Amino acid sequence: MDVARVRSDFPILERSFHGHPLVYLDSAATSQKPKAVLEAEEHFYAATNANVHRGVYALSVEATDAYEGARERVARFLHARDPSEIVFVRGTTEALNLVAQSLGESLLQRGDRVVTTVMEHHSNIVPWQMLRTSRGIGLDFVDIDDSGRLRLPDLDRFLEARPKIVTVTHASNVLGTVNPIREIADRAHAAGALVVVDAAQSAPHRPLDVQALGADFLAFSGHKTLGPMGIGVLWGRAELLEKMPPAAGGGEMIREVHQDRVAFREPPARFEAGTPNVAGAVALSAALDYLDRLGWDEIAAHERRLYEYARAEGERRLGSRWKVYGPEEPAERQGLQSFSLAGAHPHDVATLLDADGIAVRAGHHCCQPLMERLKVPALTRSSPYVYNDTSDLDRLFDGLERVAGVFA
Ligand SMILES: Cc1ncc(COP(=O)(O)O)c(C=O)c1O
C-alpha cells in the first residue's frame, strides 16, 4: 500500500499537537475521513438536499435516489440478498438496541435466555440487560481462555438451555480477537437460536459476507469505516425483519394512521422513523467505494505488516514491561493492540503520549465486564488503519520508551 498517497487523502493528518505532527492511532474508536467522503457529504447538501420519499419534485426524487443508491451499495458490501434488508441507523449501538427491543417484544418471553460473551462492547450487553429487567429474560456470558479466544465449550453448554438468541462480536475492540462466526452460527442455529453479529470492528478491516458468516442480523458503524458519524447499518434477514415490530414510531414508517389504529410499512421503512441521515448514507457509500479502491487484500496485508512490526518493536524495546492482550497469531486477530506497561497507569501512558502528538485511547473501552475478567482497571490501545505506517509506530514506541523511563 502506498501509505504516503493514502495519507494525502486525509486532510486531518496534516495537523500538529503540542508541536508534533499528529500520529493518529485511535481508529478503533473512530476512523479519519478521506476527501472523497467529505466531498460526498458536502456535495449532497450543496446539490441534492431535499427530504426523501416525500416530494414529487425532481430534487426530492434525486435525493431519494441517492439515499436508495447508498442502500444498494451497502447491500453489495454485505452480500445481502436484497437492499430491503439494509436498515440505516445512527450506528452499531442503535442497530443492536433496535434488534434487542424488537425481538424483545416479538420473540422473547419471561424465562427465555440470550447468550452473549464476556468480550462484548457495552452496546451488545446493556440492551440485553435492559430486557433482563423489563422482560425477565436470562443472560449468559461465554467466557474467554487465557489467550483471549472465546471458550466454545461454554457456548455449547449454554446452548443446551435452548436460548432464543446468540449475540456476539465479530472482532473484539480490546483483544483484537476475530471470532469464528460461521462456527458459532452453525452451533446456535442447530440449537434453534438466532444469531446477531456486532461487526463494528470487523467492517473497517475485512470484506463482509453475511451469507458466508451465517448470521441473522449484523450491525456496523459508518464512522469507523472511513464514513461520517451518525450513520450505521443494521442488516437483517428479510423473513425475520418482516415479522418484527418497529422500535420507534413516527413519520415515514407507517402505511396509515387513524385515531384508533396504525399500520406499519414493510422493512426497511418500518425501522426508519423520521427523516433519515441521507447525507451520511451517501458519504458512507463513498467510504465503501474508497475502501474497495484501496483493495481489501491490500488493506489486510498492510495491517498485518503493521501488527507484526509493532509486536516485534514492542518486545525489542520494552521487553516484559509491555504486555499485549489477545491472541498473538495474526490470523486470529485484527491489528489493534491493547496493552499494559508495567508500573504505569494507562491514563498516564496516554497523557504522556499525547504530549508527543500521539493519539491513543486509554480506559475500559466500553468493555467493563472484559476488564473485570482480565483483572485490569484499564488498558492503553493503539489501533492503526490504512493511513498509518511503521514510522507512526516508531513514534509510538519512542514515546513508550520515554514513558517507561519516567515510571522506571
Ligand atoms: C465492538 C464494538 N461494538 C459496538 C461499538 C459501538 O459503536 P457506535 O458507538 O458507533 O454505536 C463499538 C465502538 O467502539 C465497538 O468497538
The ligand as an ORCA input file, in Angstrom:
! r2SCAN-3c Opt
* xyz 0 1
  C     -17.114     -3.814     19.074
  C     -17.917     -2.549     19.130
  N     -19.252     -2.616     19.162
  C     -20.014     -1.518     19.196
  C     -19.465     -0.262     19.222
  C     -20.371      0.923     19.284
  O     -20.324      1.652     18.096
  P     -21.046      3.069     17.978
  O     -20.529      3.899     19.113
  O     -20.597      3.560     16.642
  O     -22.505      2.847     18.049
  C     -18.089     -0.127     19.197
  C     -17.472      1.219     19.276
  O     -16.426      1.404     19.825
  C     -17.294     -1.295     19.150
  O     -15.961     -1.225     19.133
*
